[in-house]
Amino acid sequence: MSIGANIAVITTGAVIAFAVRVHTSGFSVYAVGAVLMAVGAVSLAMQISALAKQRELTSVQAEVSPEAVLVRPNGSIRQPYGPRGTTAMPPAPGESPCQSADEYTGNEW
């Protein structure tokens, strides 16, 4: 569950426990509200700790060692950013498969 869903479960449990006045013989409405609040609180604590752990791992992974080296196999002719035509390596002006505005006549459809 997300943090918002956990808070919604806690709120629902509080409303059931404190605002609802129902007398039943089979179960206690107050106990149901208390259980919902407890489940929401435990789940919220787990969610926050998981997010903290994720943030810690992400910040550790983002640190690049000064000794880091990009290694390519011998004889590799592969470009470092993928094939030409991607955002990282756009094609040369005459190599584009798309027409420019000057080349478009309007009858291609």
N, C-alpha and C positions, 0 to 999 in steps of 0.2 A: 504494500500500500504506500501511497505517497504521504507526505507530511499533512497535506490538506485533508486527505481521507482519514488519517488518524485523528486529527482534531475534530472532524465531523463525528467519528465514532464516540469520542470522549464527550462531545456536546450532546449527542443523542442519549448516551447513558446518563448524563446529568439531568436532562429533561425528564427521562423516564423515572429516575430515582427520586427527584425532588419536586417535580411539578405534576406528576400523574397520580391521581387518587383513585385507585381501583382496589377493591377487596375481592380476592379470589381464594379458593380453598386449595387449589392444586399447586400453586407456586407463588412466590413473592415477586411482585413487580419491582420492589426496591432492590432485591437481589439481582434481578436481570439488569437494572441500571448500573449497579455497582460492578457487575461482571463486565459490562460494556466499557465502563470507564477504565477498569483495570487493564483490559485487553488493549484498548486504545493507547493507554499510557506506556505499556510495555512495548507495543509495536512502534510507537513514536520514538522511544529511547533507542530501539534497535535501528530504526531508519536513520536517526541522527548519527549514531555511531558508524553505520555503514557509509554514510556520506562523508564523514570525517576521514575514515580509512581510505576511501576512494580519492579524496582530495590529497591525502598524504602520498599515496602511490603515484598519482598524476604529477605532483610537484617533484617527486624523486625521479620519475622517468624523464621529466623535462630538462633536468640538469644534464648537460653534455660534458663529458670528460674532455679536458684539453688534449689528451692523448688520442682521442677518437680519430680514426682514419677511414676514409671510404676506400674499400678494396674491390677491384674488379679483376675478373680472371684475365690471364694473359691472352692477348689477341682479341679481346672483346671490342667490337665496333658499335655496340649498342649505346645509344645516346643516354645520358643520365636522367632525362626527364620524360622518357617515353617517345612515341613516334612523333614525327613532325606533323603539325596540324593541331596539336593540343594547345591549351592555353599557355603552357610553359614554353613551348617551341612552336610559334606560329609558322605557317608555310611562307615561302618566299612570295613576293607579289605576283609573279606569273604562274604559280603552282596551285592556286586556289581553285577548287571545283565549282565554286559559286560565281555567279555573274555579278559584275559590277553594275551600278545604275546606268552607266553609259551603254553597256552591252545588252541590257534588257529591252526587248521590243514589245513585250506585252502579249505575244501570241503563243507562248510556250504551253499554255494550259490546254 
